[in-house]
Amino acid sequence: MNQRTFRTIHRKVAPILFLPLMISALSGIGYRLGKSWFGMSGETADIFMIFHQGEYLGDALKPIYVLLLGIGLIGMIITGVTMSRFWQPSNPKASSSLPAFRQIHRKFAPIIFLPLALSAFTGIFYRIGKSWFGMSSEQAEIFMEIHQGEYFGDFGKPIYVLLVGLGLIAMLATGIKMTGIFRQRRPQE
């Protein structure tokens, strides 16, 4: 496949994933910051998880939702990295002529793609492991610890989740702008 094919796939899939990924990012941030910084109760925090994991779809569809959303994000990362030229020397003249949102998207992608991929994989493994493979909570916990950045400790975990979530939101916001969905159309004369 050539770069044009990846760009086409990326542009066609992005609008489909935009809203579910935005909801997942916002609810993940809300859950972690609410629990860690604002003393949110378990009941209130569960509301965020209803949206983050698609629990409103029911127990049978929850793992399918997480799987599809995670695979979608991984697909966007793969097609985006494949199109990316961050490993090549940049042309400052060409980059400066791009709109600001496109410059942000291009420069931020190489920074955020690895944490996003890690988050997608561990989220999938956690949910699928518990729902389909009968992993106990203790066994699946390793994936959740990685997913939430537990290795950064109590202080760093919410900051990690905030940065990864804001990174995804930035990629979504700048990326959806590039699809042209929100372009104003000129009236036909």
Phi, psi and chi 1 to 4 in degrees:
 res  aa     phi    psi   chi1   chi2   chi3   chi4
   1 MET       -  142.7  -79.2 -159.8 -103.6      -
   2 ASN   -98.2  176.2   62.2   22.2      -      -
   3 GLN   -62.0  -35.4 -167.3  172.4   12.5      -
   4 ARG   -63.6  -39.0  178.0  169.7  -78.2  155.0
   5 THR   -64.4  -44.9  -56.1      -      -      -
   6 PHE   -62.1  -40.2  -76.8  113.7      -      -
   7 ARG   -63.1  -42.2 -178.5  170.6  -80.3  114.4
   8 THR   -62.2  -46.6  -58.5      -      -      -
   9 ILE   -60.9  -47.0  -67.4  167.9      -      -
  10 HIS   -58.0  -46.7 -161.9   82.2      -      -
  11 ARG   -70.2  -29.9  -77.0 -172.6  165.2 -159.3
  12 LYS   -81.2  -33.9  -69.9 -169.9 -173.9 -100.3
  13 VAL   -82.1  -33.3  173.4      -      -      -
  14 ALA   -53.3  -48.4      -      -      -      -
  15 PRO   -64.0  -29.6  -21.8   31.7      -      -
  16 ILE   -69.0  -39.3  -63.8  166.3      -      -
  17 LEU   -86.6  -13.2  -67.3  173.7      -      -
  18 PHE   -53.1  -58.3  177.0   80.0      -      -
  19 LEU   -66.4  -48.1 -169.3   56.9      -      -
  20 PRO   -60.8  -39.3  -17.0   23.6      -      -
  21 LEU   -69.2  -37.1  -77.0  173.3      -      -
  22 MET   -64.3  -43.7 -175.5   64.9   79.0      -
  23 ILE   -63.2  -42.4  -69.1  168.0      -      -
  24 SER   -64.1  -42.6 -175.8      -      -      -
  25 ALA   -64.3  -48.5      -      -      -      -
  26 LEU   -65.4  -41.1  -68.8  170.6      -      -
  27 SER   -72.2  -34.6   59.1      -      -      -
  28 GLY   -64.8  -43.7      -      -      -      -
  29 ILE   -63.6  -47.0  -69.2  169.6      -      -
  30 GLY   -59.0  -42.7      -      -      -      -
  31 TYR   -61.9  -54.0  173.5   83.6      -      -
  32 ARG   -66.7  -45.2  178.6   46.2   44.0 -145.7
  33 LEU   -68.5  -37.9  -62.8 -173.8      -      -
  34 GLY   -62.0  -44.7      -      -      -      -
  35 LYS   -70.8  -43.9  -65.4  -91.3  -68.0  179.4
  36 SER   -81.3  -40.5  -64.7      -      -      -
  37 TRP  -106.1  -27.2  -70.6  -11.3      -      -
  38 PHE  -115.1    8.0  -56.5  111.0      -      -
  39 GLY    60.4   35.7      -      -      -      -
  40 MET   -62.8  138.9 -175.9 -173.5  -50.9      -
  41 SER   -69.3  160.7   71.7      -      -      -
  42 GLY   -60.7  -39.2      -      -      -      -
  43 GLU   -63.3  -44.5  -75.1 -178.8   13.7      -
  44 THR   -67.4  -41.5  -54.8      -      -      -
  45 ALA   -62.1  -35.1      -      -      -      -
  46 ASP   -61.0  -29.4  -72.3  -16.4      -      -
  47 ILE   -61.7  -41.9  -66.1  169.3      -      -
  48 PHE   -63.5  -37.8  -75.1   98.2      -      -
  49 MET   -69.5  -29.3  -79.1  -62.0  101.0      -
  50 ILE   -56.9  -41.4  -71.5  169.7      -      -
  51 PHE   -82.5  -38.4  -68.6  101.4      -      -
  52 HIS   -62.8  -41.0 -171.3   69.4      -      -
  53 GLN  -104.2    3.4  -62.5 -171.7   83.2      -
  54 GLY    69.1   31.8      -      -      -      -
  55 GLU   -63.8  -22.6  -69.4  179.1   18.3      -
  56 TYR   -64.3  -14.1   50.9   85.6      -      -
  57 LEU   -84.3  -11.4  -63.0  169.8      -      -
  58 GLY   100.4  163.2      -      -      -      -
  59 ASP   -61.5  -35.2  -74.2  -19.3      -      -
  60 ALA   -70.0  -36.7      -      -      -      -
  61 LEU   -93.4  -15.0  -67.1  178.8      -      -
  62 LYS   -55.7  -49.9  179.4  170.8   55.3  172.4
  63 PRO   -66.8  -31.5   16.2  -23.5      -      -
  64 ILE   -67.0  -42.2  -66.0  169.8      -      -
  65 TYR   -60.3  -48.5  172.2   81.7      -      -
  66 VAL   -62.9  -42.7  170.0      -      -      -
  67 LEU   -61.3  -49.8  178.9   63.9      -      -
  68 LEU   -64.9  -41.6  -68.7  176.4      -      -
  69 LEU   -65.8  -43.6 -164.1   58.2      -      -
  70 GLY   -64.4  -44.4      -      -      -      -
  71 ILE   -64.4  -38.7  -72.2  173.0      -      -
  72 GLY   -60.6  -45.0      -      -      -      -
  73 LEU   -64.9  -42.9  177.9   56.6      -      -
  74 ILE   -62.3  -41.0  -67.6  164.0      -      -
  75 GLY   -61.7  -41.0      -      -      -      -
  76 MET   -65.8  -37.8  -64.9  -56.2  -65.9      -
  77 ILE   -64.9  -46.4  -67.6  167.0      -      -
  78 ILE   -63.6  -48.3  -69.8  169.4      -      -
  79 THR   -66.3  -36.9   57.0      -      -      -
  80 GLY   -66.2  -44.5      -      -      -      -
  81 VAL   -65.7  -38.1  166.6      -      -      -
  82 THR   -63.3  -37.6  -55.9      -      -      -
  83 MET   -77.3  -25.4  -68.1 -175.2  -49.2      -
  84 SER   -65.1  151.4  169.1      -      -      -
  85 ARG  -121.3   28.3  -65.0 -175.4 -177.4  142.8
  86 PHE   -68.3  -14.8   61.6   82.1      -      -
  87 TRP   -87.9   -7.4   57.5   83.9      -      -
  88 GLN  -101.4  152.5  -61.6  173.0  -12.8      -
  89 PRO   -61.0  138.6   -6.7   11.1      -      -
  90 SER   -84.6  153.8   64.4      -      -      -
  91 ASN  -102.2  102.9  179.9  -11.1      -      -
  92 PRO   -58.3  -34.6  -14.0   20.6      -      -
  93 LYS   -65.1  -46.5  -83.4 -173.3  169.5 -178.0
  94 ALA   -66.5  -40.5      -      -      -      -
  95 SER   -67.0  -36.4  -67.8      -      -      -
  96 SER   -70.7  -20.2   65.2      -      -      -
  97 SER   -84.5   -9.3   66.2      -      -      -
  98 LEU   -76.6  149.9  -66.8  173.5      -      -
  99 PRO   -60.0  154.1  -18.3   27.1      -      -
 100 ALA   -56.5  -43.4      -      -      -      -
 101 PHE   -63.4  -35.5   63.2   86.5      -      -
 102 ARG   -70.4  -39.0 -170.3  175.5  -65.2 -100.6
 103 GLN   -63.2  -43.2  -72.2 -178.7   34.6      -
 104 ILE   -60.8  -46.9  -67.8  168.1      -      -
 105 HIS   -58.9  -47.5 -162.0   81.7      -      -
 106 ARG   -66.6  -39.6  -80.5 -171.6  172.0  178.9
 107 LYS   -79.3  -30.2  -70.7  179.7 -179.3  178.2
 108 PHE   -84.0  -28.0 -156.8   59.5      -      -
 109 ALA   -55.0  -47.0      -      -      -      -
 110 PRO   -65.7  -21.5  -13.2   20.2      -      -
 111 ILE   -81.4  -39.1  -62.9  166.8      -      -
 112 ILE   -97.2  -14.9 -164.9   66.8      -      -
 113 PHE   -63.0  -38.0   87.0   90.0      -      -
 114 LEU   -68.8  -48.4 -168.4   56.7      -      -
 115 PRO   -61.3  -35.6  -22.2   30.3      -      -
 116 LEU   -67.2  -42.5  -75.7  177.4      -      -
 117 ALA   -63.4  -43.2      -      -      -      -
 118 LEU   -60.7  -42.9 -174.0   64.0      -      -
 119 SER   -64.3  -42.4 -177.5      -      -      -
 120 ALA   -64.5  -49.6      -      -      -      -
 121 PHE   -61.9  -47.1  -82.4  114.6      -      -
 122 THR   -68.6  -34.2   55.6      -      -      -
 123 GLY   -63.8  -42.9      -      -      -      -
 124 ILE   -63.2  -50.3  -69.6  169.5      -      -
 125 PHE   -61.5  -38.4  -66.7  153.9      -      -
 126 TYR   -63.2  -54.5  174.4   82.3      -      -
 127 ARG   -67.8  -46.0  176.7   48.9   42.9 -143.3
 128 ILE   -67.4  -40.8  -61.3  -56.8      -      -
 129 GLY   -58.6  -44.9      -      -      -      -
 130 LYS   -73.2  -43.0  -75.9 -169.3   73.9  170.0
 131 SER   -79.8  -40.2  -64.1      -      -      -
 132 TRP  -108.8  -27.3  -69.7  -13.3      -      -
 133 PHE  -109.3    7.3  -63.3  110.9      -      -
 134 GLY    65.1   24.8      -      -      -      -
 135 MET   -65.5  138.4  -70.4  174.9   80.6      -
 136 SER   -71.3  164.0   69.1      -      -      -
 137 SER   -58.3  -37.2  -66.2      -      -      -
 138 GLU   -66.0  -40.7  -66.1   79.6   27.6      -
 139 GLN   -68.7  -42.2  -67.6  169.1  -35.4      -
 140 ALA   -75.1  -17.7      -      -      -      -
 141 GLU   -57.9  -32.2 -170.2   61.4   30.1      -
 142 ILE   -58.6  -39.3 -175.0   70.3      -      -
 143 PHE   -68.3  -38.3  -62.4  115.9      -      -
 144 MET   -68.5  -37.1 -173.0   50.9   54.9      -
 145 GLU   -62.1  -41.6  -71.5  173.4   -1.4      -
 146 ILE   -69.2  -43.8  -63.6  167.8      -      -
 147 HIS   -55.2  -39.8 -174.3   73.1      -      -
 148 GLN   -96.5   -0.7  -62.6 -174.8   99.0      -
 149 GLY    72.0   37.1      -      -      -      -
 150 GLU   -57.3  -27.8  -63.8 -101.9  -11.6      -
 151 TYR   -65.8  -10.7   37.3   86.8      -      -
 152 PHE   -89.4   -0.5  -69.3  116.5      -      -
 153 GLY    80.3  177.4      -      -      -      -
 154 ASP   -61.8  -34.0  -70.8  -20.5      -      -
 155 PHE   -75.3  -44.0  178.4   79.0      -      -
 156 GLY   -81.4  -24.8      -      -      -      -
 157 LYS   -57.5  -51.7  178.6  169.9   62.1  171.1
 158 PRO   -66.0  -31.2   13.8  -21.3      -      -
 159 ILE   -67.1  -42.1  -65.4  169.5      -      -
 160 TYR   -59.8  -49.6  171.1   78.8      -      -
 161 VAL   -61.4  -42.0  170.2      -      -      -
 162 LEU   -60.7  -47.0  177.4   63.2      -      -
 163 LEU   -66.8  -42.5  -68.9  175.5      -      -
 164 VAL   -65.6  -43.6  171.9      -      -      -
 165 GLY   -63.0  -45.2      -      -      -      -
 166 LEU   -65.9  -33.8  -70.8  176.9      -      -
 167 GLY   -61.9  -44.7      -      -      -      -
 168 LEU   -64.2  -42.9  177.5   54.8      -      -
 169 ILE   -61.1  -42.8  -69.2  167.5      -      -
 170 ALA   -62.2  -43.2      -      -      -      -
 171 MET   -65.5  -39.7  -65.3  -53.7  -66.3      -
 172 LEU   -65.7  -46.7  -70.0  168.9      -      -
 173 ALA   -65.4  -44.9      -      -      -      -
 174 THR   -73.8  -34.7   56.3      -      -      -
 175 GLY   -68.5  -41.7      -      -      -      -
 176 ILE   -66.4  -30.6 -158.7   71.1      -      -
 177 LYS   -63.7  -36.6  178.8   90.4  169.4  133.4
 178 MET   -72.2  -20.8  -72.3 -169.6  -76.7      -
 179 THR   -70.8  -20.6   65.0      -      -      -
 180 GLY    83.6    6.3      -      -      -      -
 181 ILE   -60.1  -36.3  -71.5  176.0      -      -
 182 PHE   -98.5   15.6  -60.1  111.9      -      -
 183 ARG   -66.8  141.1  -85.1 -169.2 -156.1  132.0
 184 GLN   -78.0  132.4  -68.4 -177.6  -18.4      -
 185 ARG   -93.4  138.7  -55.8 -162.3 -171.6  -91.0
 186 ARG   -79.0  138.1  -66.9 -177.3 -179.0  168.0
 187 PRO   -66.3  141.8   10.4  -13.4      -      -
 188 GLN   -75.9  137.3  -57.1 -111.8  -18.1      -
 189 GLU   -98.1      -  -65.1 -178.8   29.5      -
